[in-house]
Amino acid sequence: PKQRSFQVFNRIPSLRRARRQALLAGESVGFVPTMGALHDGHLALIRQALQENRQVYVSIYVNPTQFGVKEDLSSYPNTLQLDLAKLRALTAESWSDDSTGQITAVFTPTTRDMYPGLKPSSEVDGPGSFVTITPLSSILEGASRPVFFRGVATVCMKLFNIVEPDTVYFGQKDVQQTYVIQRMVTDFHLNTRVKVVPTVREQDGLAMSSRNVYLGRRRRRVATVLIRALRAVRKAFINGRTKRDDLLAAAHEILDEELKMQKALPAQGRALFEVDYISLADPLTLKELDNVKTAHGAVLSGAIKMLPVEDPSDSEDAGTGGGTTTVRLIDNLRLEQIHSLLQRSQSQARMSSPL
């Protein structure tokens, strides 16, 4: 029978004992690793795991090694009690449904347990035991954040070794991360399956992210410029453009127009941003493409940095932290999926047209 709640584990041996009981009972375990500050995107991953496993484990751990030296680890949202309340609500939601599994374990380890040797380093050449996946970790996000994927791969290797999940769940929003994790699982022969779940978005298209709480009203309004730019590329692709310059021009037109409009506003009313990259990459290797083959497709991704809020008023909602920090936003679309839909639509139109 299902339990009405889950256990919270903060020590590795006790979690491993629970995992062994699941193994002996022949019950599959799905695993959703998180850094907390849970939102509907995380809950979508957990719901997918509940559909496919008898037991679901969730980890909440803010991993220090994926933050660079100049990135403020201390400012990352710490909302453990609120996160546990959301997980309890989800557990209550699924308790009466016999067709789904249940959340049975929430793992909240300490850094001392996760990094039992040397104190974890955020230096590029710092000491420690790390997992590096190259060249995937050094391009796109990795070019701007050189230790990020080293930290992600390292903590995921640790978590996978501790939990030994049958399946792990990641969101499509962090597309490069899914490539790094899949490569790590393959190259190190880890006995787990990686499942990627579609991005969950706000009504206006903004991809859900724990970092969105930093935006505030002004930056939140402008933050949709990235997905609008990516969707402009998708439209150009559907209309038959396949050359890199032609496709990316559609994105930069949207970005340049929005930035020009913001710069024309007074400081107390605008939200400025910088474009880090817009990428059009091979769906197998993430290497940049000069031309998109319609049968092969591409991964279209981008990153922008929403700059600190200028001249906020005392009554303004400037976001968590008062709008003083730069907020990095990432997003992506898969072009070949859109092209396949277009082909099916055209095929159906031909079949339904009169002779």
Salt bridges, closest charged atoms under 4 A:
GLU52 OE1 - ARG193 NH2 3.56
GLU52 OE2 - LYS195 NZ 2.46
GLU71 OE2 - ARG145 NE 2.83
GLU93 OE2 - ARG47 NE 3.12
ASP113 OD2 - ARG11 NE 2.84
GLU141 OE2 - ARG328 NH2 2.72
ASP166 OD2 - ARG19 NH2 3.63
ASP174 OD1 - LYS173 NZ 3.20
ASP204 OD2 - ARG220 NH1 2.81
GLU258 OE1 - ARG228 NH2 2.99
GLU274 OE1 - LYS305 NZ 3.80
ASP276 OD2 - ARG328 NH1 2.70
ASP282 OD2 - HIS296 NE2 3.05
GLU288 OE1 - ARG244 NH1 2.88
GLU310 OE1 - ARG270 NE 2.66
GLU316 OE1 - ARG218 NH2 2.79
ASP331 OD2 - ARG201 NH1 2.71
GLU336 OE2 - ARG334 NH2 3.01
